[in-house]
Amino acid sequence: MNTLPPHSSSVQLRHHWLYRLMCGGFAAALLAAPVEAEEVYPSHPVRLIVPFSAGGPSDTTARIAAKTLSTYLKQTVYIENRTGGGGSVGVEAAAMAPADGYTLVLSDAATFVVVPLSRKVDYNIEKDFVGIGQIASAPQALVVNPESKFKTVKDLVEFARTNPGKVSLGSAGIGTTTHLSIQLLQQDTSISLVHVPYRGTTLSVADVLSQNIDAVFGDVATLTTFVDGGKLTALATTGDTRSFVLPNVPTMTELGYPGVKMVNWFGLHVRADTPADIRQKLKAAALAMQGDPEFTDSLAKNRISAGAVGADAFNVMVREFWDRLSPVIKALGPIN
């Protein structure tokens, strides 16, 4: 005999559907939970590949950036030095890394412009990478021995014009940005200079000090100590504006040589196919880094200034650098 009230079957039916709904919702929550907890970028340390050896100017610049960037990403940014191929090995490693925002690469004028324009590499800076922000800007200085007969850039140019092949300029090596500055000076003034390549600026400076060569282009950060100490005389710098560490030295543009513009730059790039939201977080962190007084003070202590503000301005600068220097670099032929 059925002792249940007449409406019990409908109540049971409602309970049945309620039970299924609750179970279904619980199951959906279980399925959704891993997605929600999957990760909020960045959930673990971020790698910054530096394609040069530890201890050099590029490495120092990268470490200053990594320290500050860690603050704004709220996650450790650590350095991995991957050397070889003039920097191409490290950049290639970054190009092959997962596009998840956990691998950045320190970009510079050599690895992102000079090297890919002068030899075959396994990366394409336009297709494989997008800039997230500039770290530093480093103009060069044209320096001579204080006892040199060249007291101005005009002196050097006019002598070279009437004495082709008689003025020697040193660089940090074939295909370096200091070599390109020599090429730009010749191109802008229609003179013929003797290029003397060295394995680094230190060696070229030594030969200016001993008067074995007439002049040298070198990074302002490297040469300022010699200039301040009276061991070298700076005739001009190669930036858009005067260097803050050599404020009394005019730029090449001021002196009437606008084509001799060369600024080595360091920046941060990430794979171009990194998800848009992650790219945006990286750009925001890089922008905050640029405005951090501790960051700019650290650069200044190393005689380095910050560069273009924001990712968009940085990407425009890299494109302009590429377009302007492409014919100059290609004219040099293959560089090993």
C-alpha positions in Angstrom: 0.0 0.0 0.0 1.4 3.4 -1.0 1.6 5.5 2.1 3.2 8.5 0.4 1.1 11.7 0.0 -0.4 12.2 -3.5 2.1 14.9 -4.4 5.2 12.9 -3.2 6.1 11.7 -6.7 6.3 15.3 -8.0 8.4 16.2 -5.0 10.7 13.3 -5.7 11.0 14.3 -9.3 11.9 17.9 -8.3 14.5 16.6 -5.8 15.9 14.3 -8.5 16.4 17.2 -11.0 17.7 19.4 -8.2 20.2 16.7 -7.3 21.3 16.3 -11.0 21.6 20.1 -11.3 23.8 20.3 -8.1 25.9 17.4 -9.3 26.3 18.9 -12.7 27.2 22.3 -11.3 29.7 20.7 -8.9 31.3 18.8 -11.8 31.4 21.9 -13.9 33.1 23.7 -11.1 35.6 20.9 -10.8 36.3 21.2 -14.5 36.6 24.9 -14.4 38.8 25.0 -11.4 42.0 24.0 -13.1 41.4 26.6 -15.9 41.0 29.4 -13.4 44.0 28.2 -11.4 46.0 27.4 -14.5 48.1 30.5 -14.0 47.9 34.2 -13.7 51.0 35.4 -15.7 53.7 35.4 -14.4 53.3 32.5 -12.0 57.0 31.5 -12.0 60.4 33.2 -12.8 61.0 34.8 -16.2 64.2 34.1 -18.1 66.1 37.0 -19.8 68.5 35.7 -22.4 71.6 37.9 -22.8 73.4 36.9 -26.0 76.7 38.1 -24.6 79.1 37.0 -21.9 78.7 38.0 -18.3 80.5 41.1 -17.0 80.3 43.2 -20.1 78.3 46.4 -20.7 75.4 44.5 -22.2 75.3 42.1 -19.3 75.4 44.9 -16.7 72.6 46.7 -18.5 70.5 43.6 -18.6 71.0 42.9 -14.9 69.9 46.5 -14.0 66.7 45.9 -16.0 66.1 42.5 -14.6 66.2 43.7 -11.0 63.7 46.5 -11.7 61.4 44.4 -14.0 61.1 41.8 -11.2 59.5 44.4 -9.0 56.8 45.2 -11.5 56.1 41.7 -12.7 56.1 40.5 -9.0 58.2 37.6 -10.1 61.9 37.0 -10.4 63.6 37.8 -13.8 66.8 35.9 -14.0 69.7 36.2 -16.5 70.9 33.4 -18.8 74.0 34.2 -20.8 74.0 32.5 -24.2 77.0 33.5 -26.2 78.3 32.8 -29.7 77.8 33.9 -33.2 78.2 37.6 -32.4 75.1 37.3 -30.3 73.0 35.3 -32.8 73.1 32.1 -30.8 71.2 33.7 -27.9 68.7 35.4 -30.1 68.0 32.1 -32.0 67.4 30.4 -28.6 64.8 33.0 -27.7 63.2 32.6 -31.1 62.8 28.9 -30.5 61.5 29.2 -26.9 57.8 28.7 -26.1 55.7 31.8 -26.9 54.5 32.0 -23.3 56.1 35.2 -22.1 58.6 33.4 -19.9 61.6 34.0 -22.2 62.7 37.5 -23.0 65.8 38.4 -24.9 68.2 41.4 -24.6 68.2 43.0 -28.0 70.7 45.5 -29.3 71.8 47.2 -32.5 74.3 44.4 -33.3 72.1 41.3 -32.9 68.9 42.9 -34.3 70.3 44.9 -37.1 74.0 44.4 -38.0 74.2 40.6 -37.7 71.0 39.7 -39.6 71.8 42.2 -42.4 75.3 40.8 -42.9 74.9 37.0 -42.6 72.3 34.3 -42.5 70.7 33.7 -39.1 67.9 31.5 -38.0 65.6 34.4 -36.9 63.7 37.2 -38.4 63.4 40.2 -36.1 60.2 41.5 -37.7 58.4 38.2 -37.8 59.7 36.4 -34.7 59.9 39.2 -32.2 58.1 42.3 -30.8 59.7 44.9 -28.6 58.3 45.4 -25.1 60.5 48.4 -24.2 63.9 49.9 -24.5 66.4 49.7 -21.6 69.2 52.0 -22.6 70.7 54.3 -25.2 74.5 54.6 -25.7 75.9 57.2 -28.2 79.5 57.1 -29.3 82.2 59.7 -29.1 84.9 60.5 -31.6 88.1 61.0 -29.7 91.7 61.9 -30.4 94.9 62.2 -28.5 95.2 65.6 -26.8 98.4 66.2 -28.8 96.6 65.5 -32.1 96.7 68.1 -34.8 93.0 67.6 -35.1 91.3 70.0 -32.7 87.9 69.7 -34.3 85.9 67.4 -36.5 86.3 69.9 -39.3 90.1 69.8 -39.0 90.0 66.0 -39.4 87.6 66.1 -42.3 89.4 68.8 -44.2 92.8 67.1 -43.8 91.3 63.8 -44.9 89.7 65.4 -47.9 93.1 66.7 -49.2 95.0 63.7 -48.0 92.9 60.6 -48.8 94.0 57.5 -47.0 96.2 59.4 -44.5 93.8 59.5 -41.5 93.4 56.3 -39.5 90.3 55.6 -37.4 90.0 52.6 -35.1 86.9 50.6 -34.3 85.9 47.7 -32.0 85.9 45.4 -35.0 84.5 44.8 -38.5 80.7 45.1 -38.5 80.5 46.7 -35.1 78.5 49.9 -34.6 81.8 51.8 -34.2 82.8 50.5 -37.7 79.5 51.8 -39.0 80.2 55.2 -37.5 83.4 55.4 -39.6 81.4 54.4 -42.7 78.8 57.0 -42.0 81.5 59.7 -41.5 83.1 58.8 -44.9 79.7 58.7 -46.6 78.5 62.1 -45.1 81.7 64.0 -45.9 82.9 62.2 -49.1 86.3 61.4 -47.6 88.5 58.3 -47.5 89.7 57.1 -44.1 91.8 54.1 -43.1 89.7 51.8 -41.0 91.7 49.9 -38.4 89.6 47.2 -36.7 90.4 45.9 -33.2 89.0 43.2 -31.0 87.2 45.7 -28.7 87.3 49.4 -27.9 89.9 49.0 -25.2 92.6 48.0 -27.7 91.7 50.7 -30.2 91.8 53.4 -27.4 95.3 52.1 -26.4 96.6 52.9 -29.9 95.1 56.4 -29.8 96.8 57.0 -26.5 100.1 55.9 -28.0 99.4 57.8 -31.2 99.6 54.8 -33.4 96.2 55.8 -35.0 94.6 59.2 -35.3 91.2 58.7 -33.8 88.6 56.2 -32.6 84.8 55.9 -32.3 83.8 54.3 -29.0 80.8 54.2 -26.6 80.6 57.3 -24.5 80.3 55.2 -21.3 83.7 53.6 -22.1 85.5 56.8 -23.1 84.3 59.3 -20.6 86.9 58.3 -17.9 89.7 58.9 -20.4 88.2 62.3 -21.5 87.6 63.4 -17.9 91.1 62.5 -17.0 92.6 64.5 -19.9 94.0 61.5 -21.7 91.7 61.8 -24.7 89.9 64.7 -26.3 86.3 64.2 -27.5 85.6 66.1 -30.7 81.9 65.1 -31.0 79.3 62.6 -30.0 76.9 60.7 -32.3 73.5 60.9 -30.5 70.4 62.9 -31.3 71.2 65.2 -28.3 74.3 65.8 -26.3 75.4 63.1 -23.9 74.7 63.9 -20.2 78.2 62.6 -19.3 79.8 64.9 -21.9 77.5 67.9 -21.9 80.2 70.2 -23.4 80.8 68.1 -26.4 78.7 68.9 -29.5 76.9 66.3 -31.5 77.9 65.5 -35.1 74.6 67.0 -36.2 75.3 70.2 -34.4 78.6 70.4 -36.2 77.0 69.9 -39.6 77.3 66.2 -40.1 73.7 64.9 -39.6 74.4 61.6 -41.4 76.8 60.6 -38.6 74.2 59.4 -36.1 74.9 56.2 -34.3 73.4 55.2 -31.0 73.8 51.7 -29.7 70.7 50.6 -27.9 69.6 47.8 -25.6 66.0 46.7 -25.3 63.7 43.8 -24.4 62.0 41.6 -27.0 59.6 38.7 -26.7 58.3 36.3 -29.3 55.7 38.0 -31.5 53.2 35.2 -31.1 53.1 35.5 -27.4 49.4 36.0 -26.2 48.3 39.6 -26.4 47.4 39.9 -22.7 50.9 38.7 -21.7 52.6 41.1 -24.1 50.6 43.9 -22.6 51.6 43.0 -19.1 55.3 42.9 -20.2 54.9 46.3 -21.9 53.3 47.8 -18.8 56.1 46.5 -16.6 58.8 47.8 -18.9 57.1 51.2 -19.0 57.0 51.3 -15.2 60.6 50.3 -15.1 61.6 53.2 -17.4 60.0 55.6 -15.0 61.6 54.1 -11.9 64.1 56.5 -10.4 66.2 53.7 -9.0 66.5 52.2 -12.5 67.5 55.4 -14.1 70.0 56.2 -11.3 71.6 52.8 -11.8 72.0 53.4 -15.5 73.4 56.9 -14.8 76.0 55.4 -12.4 77.2 53.3 -15.4 77.1 56.4 -17.7 74.1 55.1 -19.6 70.9 56.9 -20.4 67.4 55.4 -20.9 66.0 55.3 -24.3 62.7 55.8 -26.1 59.7 55.6 -23.7 57.1 53.0 -24.3 57.0 49.9 -26.6 55.6 51.7 -29.6 58.3 54.3 -29.7 60.9 51.6 -29.2 59.6 49.5 -32.1 59.6 52.6 -34.3 63.2 53.4 -33.3 64.3 49.8 -34.2 62.6 50.0 -37.6 64.2 53.4 -38.4 67.6 52.1 -37.3 67.2 49.1 -39.7 66.0 51.2 -42.6 68.7 53.8 -42.3 71.6 51.4 -41.8 70.6 48.6 -44.2 72.5 50.1 -47.3 75.6 50.9 -45.2 75.8 47.4 -43.7 75.0 45.6 -47.0 77.8 47.6 -48.7 80.3 46.1 -46.3 79.5 42.6 -47.6 79.4 39.4 -45.5 80.7 39.8 -42.0 82.0 36.7 -40.2 
